[in-house]
Amino acid sequence: MRHSYISRFRRILPIPYLAIDLGTANTRVYALGKGLIAENPSVVQREPRETGLPVGTGDSRAEKDAYLLPVRSGVVIDVDAAVALLQPLIRRAQRFGLLRPRGIVCLPTGARQSEREALVEAARRCGVSVLAVAPEPLAAALGGGLKVDSAYAQMLVDIGGGVTDIAVIRSGRIIHSRAIRTACGDLQSAIIQEVATCHGVQLPPREAERLVREVGARPESTAACCHIARGVGAGGLSAIVRLDHAELREILDPVFDTIVRGIFNFLRDLPPVAAAEVIEDCIWLTGGGACLRGMPERIAEVTTLEVRLVSDPMHAVINGAARMLSAAALA
């Protein structure tokens, strides 16, 4: 009798199915039947009593101490902070908080077992029963519109906030992969460190991110000769710094070179058959780095291959995970 009552109750309140992309820069949560329900920066505010620092003052040093970063290089480094980030997002998908959600979570291909366990543990502590851990490049390929079940190899590069994940996909699975833990966040960090050292001004991450977008991945004759940014100078006072375009180019180019050289080396190391199939096709590009001006051209120059952007590169991973989720829910 009790079992029959519970079964009827479950039909009235179906189990929530979630896809979770816990990234270095942004966290996205998709709920089956509801769509994308969350797209938030991957930061968690500390309780003021933990730091004794004012929050929201614009002081980047205070901001750095007032916030926790649950993810670095694409993997969870602080399970408690990851739980604090995910819990309020997951609650949006639950009806009355009575049923345990089931979910697919995404992870870079180069993650160690301990990093995989940290992600699963964070989801579990948020009440999510993990159905599968999806490799991010496979999810990105699926969400970006590639024919992942093709018998011919396709190469995808996902340049995110903390990791550049490279994979060759054939017949619905990843046959070769490599994760380079250098990505868009390293571009921002390079600017922040250099400006602090050479100009004595501490830039907040949002200003560094804007500068990276303005400068782009390739030199352009029409580029602005000077970029202006706001930060914190001596004595904690607001300061404006003027940065020459050539100076920023010099700061960013070594990081871009590391990313592109990693892609070239991966391609060079592929077995002949897979390499030949990739050369006949192209390199598919996704992630936030794909959206930087000149990135496809820079990769193409070094690899001598055509480089194309997938559909909606910023959301390719979560869109692909959502498609995996739909298939899992129907199984």
C-alpha positions in Angstrom: 0.0 0.0 0.0 2.8 2.4 1.0 4.8 1.5 -2.2 1.7 2.2 -4.4 1.3 5.6 -2.7 4.9 6.5 -3.3 4.8 5.4 -6.9 1.7 7.7 -7.5 3.5 10.5 -5.7 6.6 10.2 -8.0 4.4 10.4 -11.1 3.0 13.6 -9.8 6.4 15.0 -8.9 8.9 13.6 -11.5 12.5 13.2 -10.6 14.5 16.3 -11.7 17.3 15.5 -14.3 20.2 18.0 -14.4 23.2 18.6 -16.5 26.0 20.5 -14.7 29.0 22.3 -16.3 31.1 23.5 -13.3 33.7 25.5 -15.1 36.7 27.7 -14.0 35.0 30.9 -15.1 31.3 30.1 -15.2 28.9 27.4 -13.9 25.9 26.4 -15.9 23.0 24.1 -14.9 20.4 22.7 -17.3 17.2 21.1 -16.0 15.3 18.7 -18.2 12.0 20.3 -19.2 13.1 23.7 -18.0 16.2 24.5 -20.0 19.2 26.5 -18.8 18.3 27.5 -15.3 21.6 29.0 -14.2 24.7 30.6 -15.7 26.7 32.1 -12.9 30.4 33.1 -12.3 32.2 30.3 -10.5 32.9 32.3 -7.4 31.5 32.0 -3.8 31.4 34.9 -1.4 32.9 34.3 2.0 30.9 35.3 5.0 32.1 38.9 6.0 33.0 37.6 9.5 35.5 35.2 7.9 37.6 38.0 6.4 36.8 41.2 8.2 37.0 42.9 4.8 34.3 45.0 3.1 32.8 43.4 0.0 31.8 45.3 -3.2 34.1 48.3 -2.6 36.0 47.9 -5.8 39.2 47.1 -4.0 40.5 44.1 -5.9 42.7 43.0 -3.0 39.6 42.9 -0.7 37.6 41.1 -3.5 40.3 38.4 -3.8 40.2 37.6 -0.1 36.4 38.0 0.1 35.7 35.3 -2.6 36.4 31.6 -2.9 37.2 30.0 -6.2 35.9 26.4 -6.2 37.5 25.5 -9.6 41.0 25.9 -11.0 42.3 24.6 -14.3 38.8 23.1 -15.0 38.7 20.9 -11.9 37.3 21.2 -8.3 39.9 22.3 -5.8 37.6 23.2 -2.9 34.6 20.8 -2.5 33.0 22.9 0.3 33.1 26.0 -2.0 31.7 24.0 -4.9 28.8 22.8 -2.8 28.1 26.4 -1.7 28.1 27.4 -5.3 25.9 24.6 -6.7 23.3 24.1 -3.9 21.2 27.2 -4.6 21.4 26.6 -8.3 20.2 23.0 -8.0 17.4 24.0 -5.7 15.9 25.9 -8.6 15.2 22.6 -10.4 13.6 20.8 -7.5 9.9 20.8 -6.8 9.3 21.3 -3.1 12.8 19.8 -2.4 11.4 16.3 -1.9 13.0 14.3 -4.8 16.7 13.6 -5.3 17.9 15.0 -8.7 19.8 12.8 -11.1 22.5 14.5 -13.1 25.3 14.4 -15.6 28.4 16.4 -14.7 31.2 17.5 -17.1 34.9 17.2 -16.6 38.1 17.8 -18.6 39.7 14.8 -20.2 43.0 15.2 -18.3 41.4 15.1 -14.8 43.0 12.8 -12.3 40.9 10.3 -10.3 41.0 12.5 -7.2 39.7 15.4 -9.2 36.9 13.3 -10.7 36.0 12.2 -7.1 36.0 15.8 -5.9 33.4 16.7 -8.6 31.2 13.7 -7.9 31.4 14.4 -4.1 30.4 18.0 -4.6 27.4 17.0 -6.6 26.5 14.2 -4.1 26.6 16.7 -1.2 24.2 18.9 -3.1 21.8 16.0 -3.3 22.5 14.9 -6.9 22.8 11.3 -7.8 25.4 11.3 -10.6 24.4 9.2 -13.6 27.6 9.9 -15.6 30.7 12.0 -15.8 30.9 13.4 -19.3 34.1 14.3 -21.0 33.8 18.0 -21.9 35.1 17.8 -25.5 32.6 15.1 -26.3 29.8 17.1 -24.8 31.0 20.2 -26.7 31.1 18.3 -29.9 27.6 17.1 -29.4 26.3 20.5 -28.3 28.2 22.3 -31.1 26.5 20.3 -33.9 29.3 17.9 -34.9 28.3 14.5 -36.1 30.0 12.6 -33.2 28.8 9.2 -34.5 30.8 9.7 -37.8 33.2 6.9 -38.7 35.8 9.6 -39.6 37.9 11.4 -36.9 37.1 14.9 -36.0 39.3 17.2 -33.8 37.8 19.6 -31.3 39.6 22.1 -29.2 37.7 23.5 -26.2 39.5 26.7 -24.8 37.9 27.4 -21.5 38.7 29.5 -18.5 41.2 27.1 -16.9 42.0 24.4 -19.4 42.5 23.9 -23.2 40.9 20.5 -23.8 41.8 18.8 -27.1 40.2 15.6 -28.4 39.8 13.5 -31.5 36.3 11.9 -31.7 35.3 9.0 -33.8 32.2 6.8 -33.8 30.8 8.5 -30.7 33.9 8.3 -28.5 37.1 10.1 -27.8 40.0 8.2 -29.3 42.8 10.7 -28.5 42.9 13.6 -26.0 45.2 16.0 -24.2 44.3 18.7 -21.6 46.6 21.7 -21.4 46.1 23.6 -18.2 46.7 27.0 -19.8 43.7 28.9 -21.1 41.8 32.2 -20.9 42.3 32.6 -17.2 46.0 32.6 -17.7 45.7 35.5 -20.2 43.9 37.5 -17.5 46.4 36.6 -14.8 49.3 37.6 -17.0 47.9 41.1 -17.4 47.1 41.4 -13.7 50.6 40.4 -12.6 52.4 42.5 -15.2 50.4 45.7 -14.5 50.9 45.2 -10.7 54.6 44.8 -11.2 55.3 47.5 -13.8 52.6 50.1 -12.9 51.8 49.5 -9.3 48.1 49.1 -10.0 46.0 46.0 -9.1 43.4 45.3 -11.8 40.2 43.4 -10.9 39.7 40.3 -13.0 36.8 41.9 -15.0 39.1 44.7 -16.2 41.8 42.1 -17.2 39.1 40.1 -19.1 38.0 43.2 -21.0 41.6 44.0 -22.0 42.1 40.5 -23.3 39.0 40.9 -25.5 40.1 44.2 -26.7 43.6 43.1 -27.7 42.5 39.7 -29.2 44.7 36.9 -30.3 46.4 38.4 -33.4 48.2 41.7 -34.1 46.1 44.1 -36.1 47.2 47.3 -37.8 43.9 49.0 -36.9 44.3 48.1 -33.2 44.0 50.9 -30.6 47.3 52.3 -29.6 46.3 52.8 -26.0 44.0 50.9 -23.6 42.7 52.5 -20.3 41.9 50.4 -17.3 40.8 51.1 -13.7 42.2 49.4 -10.7 43.6 50.1 -7.2 46.8 52.0 -6.7 49.0 53.0 -3.8 47.1 53.4 -0.5 44.1 51.5 -1.8 42.9 54.5 -3.9 41.2 54.1 -7.2 43.7 54.5 -10.1 43.6 54.7 -13.9 46.4 53.1 -15.9 47.1 53.6 -19.6 48.5 50.6 -21.3 50.2 50.6 -24.7 48.8 48.1 -27.2 52.3 46.8 -27.9 52.9 46.3 -24.2 49.7 44.2 -23.8 50.5 42.2 -26.9 53.9 41.4 -25.4 52.2 40.2 -22.2 49.6 38.0 -23.9 51.6 36.5 -26.8 53.6 34.0 -24.6 50.3 32.6 -23.2 48.7 32.4 -26.7 51.9 30.7 -27.9 51.6 28.1 -25.2 48.0 27.3 -26.1 48.6 27.2 -29.8 51.9 25.2 -29.5 50.0 22.6 -27.4 47.4 22.2 -30.1 50.1 21.9 -32.8 52.0 19.3 -30.7 48.9 17.3 -30.1 48.2 17.2 -33.9 51.8 16.3 -34.7 51.6 13.4 -32.2 48.5 11.8 -33.7 48.7 8.4 -35.4 48.8 8.7 -39.2 45.3 7.6 -39.9 43.7 9.9 -37.3 45.9 12.8 -38.4 45.0 12.2 -42.1 41.2 12.3 -41.3 41.6 15.5 -39.2 43.6 17.2 -42.0 40.8 16.3 -44.5 38.2 17.8 -42.1 39.3 20.8 -40.0 39.9 21.8 -36.3 36.7 22.6 -34.5 37.0 25.3 -31.9 34.7 25.9 -28.9 34.8 27.6 -25.4 35.3 31.2 -24.4 38.7 31.3 -26.1 37.1 30.5 -29.4 35.3 33.9 -29.2 38.5 35.9 -28.9 39.1 37.9 -32.0 41.8 36.3 -34.2 42.0 33.0 -32.3 40.9 30.8 -35.2 43.3 32.5 -37.5 46.2 32.2 -35.1 45.7 28.5 -34.7 45.3 28.1 -38.5 48.6 29.9 -39.1 50.5 27.5 -36.9 48.8 24.2 -37.8 48.2 25.1 -41.5 44.7 23.6 -41.1 41.3 25.2 -41.5 39.8 26.2 -38.1 36.0 26.6 -37.6 33.9 27.6 -34.7 31.1 25.2 -33.6 27.6 26.5 -33.1 27.3 28.6 -29.9 30.8 27.9 -28.7 30.2 29.5 -25.2 27.4 27.0 -24.5 28.5 24.0 -26.5 29.4 21.9 -23.4 26.2 22.5 -21.5 24.1 22.0 -24.7 25.8 18.7 -25.3 25.4 17.6 -21.7 21.7 18.4 -22.0 21.4 16.2 -25.0 23.2 13.4 -23.1 20.8 14.0 -20.2 17.7 13.6 -22.4 19.0 10.3 -23.8 19.8 9.1 -20.2 16.3 10.1 -18.9 14.6 8.2 -21.7 16.8 5.0 -21.3 
